[in-house]
C-alpha cells in the first residue's frame, strides 16, 4: 500500500443521521474520496462526510459532502455533532463557519447541544426558485402532495403537510421533487404531519442522499413552515423524526434546535491512489 494514506476519522450520529468526520485542523487530508467513504458496503458508510478546518474568526469551519459527491451548504445534525467535539463542560460555547453562514452552539448541562441555526429565509430568490412564487404555497402538486412551503435555513427545503406521513409513497415521489426544474440547486423534501400544536412528525428526503433518519435543518424548516401556516403554538414544537426527537423554537429572528450528538467509533480510513 505504498500509494495510500491512512486518514483518521470519527463516526458520529445525531438522532440517527450519521456522519464520518475528518479533522483537518492540524493536517489537511484530501476530500476527493467522499463517495467511497459514504458507501456502506465499500467504505465506512454515512449520510454525509464532514471535514473540519481551522478558522481565523470562528472556532472552526466545516465542509459537508453528500454521498453523491455534491457539497451541502448546511447540515443541522452534523453541526450539532461538531459542536459536541469542539466544546466541553468548561468551555460550552463555540461557533462554526459554513459556506454561507455562521452558526453558534452551546453544550447544555445534560450533554445535549443547542444550536442557533440563524435566520430562516422565505423569499423566492433566497430558496432559490427558478421563477417568482409565493413560498407559503408553492405551485407544485405531485399526487396527494399539494401546495408545499419553501424555506431556506442555510440550505433549501420544501415541506408538504399531510394527514399521515406513513401513507405517502415517499421513495417514489421525493426524487422527482428534489430534481424538479423549479429548483436550480435541487431541494430537500419533507412531509410533515401535525400531531398537535406542539408536536410534528416528519419524514425527510435529503438532497444528494435520499431518505435519512433525521435532518436538523429540515426540522427547523418544518417549524418555520408550520408557524407561517398557523399550525403550532408559541413558535416552538417537538419534531418527531424516525431517528429521534428534536426541539425547535423560533424567537422571531433566529431558529434554535436542541438534540443529541453521539460518538459511535473512531478509526482510520485507507485512501488508495493510482
C-alpha positions in Angstrom: 0.0 0.0 0.0 2.8 2.4 -0.9 0.3 4.5 -2.9 -2.1 5.0 0.0 -2.6 7.1 3.1 -4.4 6.4 6.4 -6.9 9.1 7.3 -8.1 9.3 11.0 -11.9 9.7 11.2 -14.7 9.9 13.8 -18.1 8.3 13.3 -21.0 10.1 15.0 -24.7 10.5 14.6 -27.4 12.9 15.7 -30.9 11.4 16.0 -29.8 8.6 13.6 -28.4 11.0 10.9 -24.8 9.6 10.7 -21.5 11.2 9.7 -17.9 10.5 9.0 -15.9 13.4 10.5 -12.3 14.1 9.3 -10.4 16.7 11.3 -8.1 18.8 9.1 -7.2 21.4 11.6 -3.6 20.1 12.2 -3.2 18.1 8.9 -5.0 18.6 5.6 -6.4 15.4 4.3 -7.8 15.0 0.7 -11.6 15.3 0.2 -11.8 13.6 -3.2 -12.9 10.2 -2.0 -16.1 11.2 -0.3 -18.3 9.0 -2.5 -16.5 5.8 -1.4 -16.2 6.9 2.2 -20.0 7.2 2.3 -20.6 3.9 0.6 -22.0 1.5 3.3 -20.5 -1.6 1.5 -17.2 -0.3 0.1 -16.4 2.4 2.6 -17.3 3.4 6.1 -20.9 4.4 5.4 -22.6 7.6 6.3 -25.3 10.1 5.3 -22.6 12.9 5.0 -18.9 13.3 5.2 -17.7 16.3 7.2 -14.3 18.0 7.1 -13.2 20.3 9.9 -10.8 23.1 9.2 -9.2 25.9 11.2 -10.8 29.3 11.0 -9.3 32.7 11.7 -12.6 34.2 13.0 -14.7 31.2 14.3 -13.9 28.2 16.4 -13.7 26.2 13.2 -15.1 25.9 9.7 -16.5 22.8 8.0 -17.3 21.4 4.6 -20.2 18.9 4.1 -20.3 16.3 1.3 -23.3 14.2 0.3 -22.9 10.6 -0.7 -23.2 11.6 -4.4 -20.1 13.8 -4.0 -22.0 17.1 -4.0 -21.5 19.7 -1.3 -24.2 20.8 1.1 -24.4 24.3 2.5 -25.8 23.1 5.8 -26.5 20.1 7.9 -28.1 20.8 11.3 -27.4 17.4 12.8 -23.8 17.5 11.6 -23.1 20.9 13.2 -24.5 19.6 16.4 -22.0 16.7 16.3 -19.2 19.1 15.6 -20.2 21.3 18.5 -20.1 18.2 20.7 -16.5 17.7 19.6 -15.2 21.2 20.0 -17.0 22.1 23.3 -16.7 20.9 26.8 -18.4 21.4 30.2 -15.7 24.0 31.0 -15.9 25.7 27.5 -19.5 25.1 26.4 -19.8 27.8 23.7 -18.4 27.7 20.1 -19.1 28.9 16.6 -18.8 27.2 13.2 -18.3 28.8 9.8 -20.2 27.1 7.0 -20.3 28.1 3.3 -22.9 30.8 3.7 -23.4 31.5 7.4 -22.0 31.2 10.9 -23.9 29.1 13.5 -23.5 29.2 17.2 -23.8 26.3 19.6 -23.9 25.5 23.3 -23.3 22.3 25.2 -26.1 22.0 27.8 -25.7 20.5 31.3 -27.4 17.3 30.2 -25.0 16.8 27.3 -27.4 17.8 24.6 -26.4 20.5 22.1 -28.4 23.7 21.4 -27.7 25.4 18.1 -28.6 28.8 16.8 -29.2 28.0 13.2 -29.6 31.6 12.1 -32.4 33.4 10.3 -34.8 31.5 8.1 -35.2 32.9 4.6 -38.5 32.7 2.8 -38.3 35.0 -0.3 -38.4 33.0 -3.6 -35.0 34.2 -4.6 -33.5 33.0 -1.3 -34.7 29.4 -1.7 -33.9 29.8 -4.7 -36.7 29.1 -7.1 -36.4 29.4 -10.9 -39.3 31.9 -11.0 -41.3 34.1 -8.6 -43.8 32.3 -6.4 -45.4 32.7 -3.0 -43.2 30.4 -0.9 -46.0 29.8 1.6 -47.9 27.7 -1.0 -45.7 26.7 -3.9 -47.5 25.5 -7.0 -46.0 22.0 -7.1 -48.6 19.3 -6.6 -47.5 15.7 -7.1 -50.1 13.0 -6.4 -51.6 13.6 -2.9 -48.8 16.1 -2.0 -50.1 19.6 -2.6 -49.1 23.3 -2.0 -45.8 22.9 -0.1 -44.0 25.7 1.8 -40.4 26.6 0.9 -37.8 27.7 3.4 -34.0 28.3 3.3 -32.3 27.6 6.6 -28.8 27.6 5.2 -29.9 25.1 2.6 -33.2 24.8 0.6 -36.2 22.9 2.0 -39.7 22.1 0.7 -42.3 21.0 3.3 -45.6 19.2 2.4 -48.2 18.9 5.2 -50.1 15.6 5.1 -52.6 13.7 7.2 -50.3 10.7 7.6 -46.6 10.6 6.7 -46.6 6.8 6.5 -49.3 6.7 3.8 -47.1 8.6 1.3 -45.0 6.6 -1.3 -42.1 8.9 -0.3 -39.3 6.9 -2.0 -41.1 7.4 -5.4 -42.2 11.0 -5.3 -39.3 12.6 -3.3 -36.6 12.3 -6.0 -39.0 13.8 -8.6 -39.4 16.8 -6.3 -35.7 17.1 -5.4 -34.8 17.3 -9.1 -37.7 19.4 -10.3 -36.8 22.2 -12.7 -38.3 24.8 -10.3 -35.2 24.3 -8.0 -32.0 25.2 -9.8 -29.9 23.9 -6.8 -32.2 20.9 -6.2 -34.0 20.8 -2.9 -34.5 18.8 0.4 -38.0 17.4 0.7 -40.0 16.8 3.9 -43.5 15.5 4.6 -44.9 16.7 7.9 -47.9 15.5 10.0 -49.1 17.9 12.7 -49.9 15.8 15.7 -51.0 18.7 17.9 -50.0 22.3 18.4 -46.7 21.2 20.0 -45.6 18.1 18.0 -45.0 17.4 14.3 -44.0 14.1 12.8 -41.6 14.4 9.9 -40.1 12.2 7.2 -37.2 13.5 5.1 -35.6 13.1 1.7 -32.2 14.8 1.7 -30.8 16.3 -1.5 -27.9 14.1 -2.8 -28.5 11.5 -0.1 -32.1 10.1 -0.1 -34.2 9.1 2.9 -32.5 9.7 6.2 -33.4 9.0 9.8 -33.2 12.7 10.6 -32.3 16.1 9.3 -31.8 19.1 11.6 -32.2 21.8 9.0 -35.4 20.1 7.8 -36.7 20.1 11.3 -36.1 23.8 11.5 -37.6 24.4 8.1 -40.7 22.4 9.1 -41.2 24.6 12.2 -41.0 27.8 10.2 -43.4 26.4 7.6 -45.8 25.4 10.4 -45.6 28.8 12.0 -46.3 30.6 8.7 -49.4 28.4 8.3 -50.6 28.9 11.9 -50.3 25.2 12.8 -48.2 25.4 16.0 -48.4 27.2 19.4 -45.8 29.5 20.9 -43.4 29.3 17.9 -41.9 26.0 19.0 -42.5 22.3 18.6 -41.1 18.9 19.2 -40.1 17.5 15.8 -40.6 13.7 15.8 -38.2 12.1 13.3 -37.6 8.4 12.6 -34.3 8.6 14.4 -35.4 10.6 17.4 -36.8 13.9 18.5 -35.5 17.5 18.2 -36.8 20.5 20.0 -37.0 23.5 17.7 -38.1 27.1 18.5 -38.2 30.4 16.8 -37.7 33.7 18.6 -38.9 35.9 15.8 -35.4 36.3 14.4 -33.4 33.0 14.6 -34.2 29.3 14.8 -32.8 27.2 17.7 -32.5 23.5 17.6 -31.7 21.1 20.6 -30.8 17.5 20.3 -28.3 14.7 20.9 -24.9 14.1 19.5 -23.5 10.6 19.8 -19.9 9.3 19.3 -20.1 5.9 17.7 -16.5 4.9 17.0 -13.1 6.1 15.7 -10.8 4.6 13.2 -8.5 5.1 10.2 -9.7 5.1 6.6 -7.2 3.9 3.9 -7.4 6.0 0.8 -5.5 4.5 -2.2 -4.1 6.3 -5.1 -3.5 5.1 -8.6 
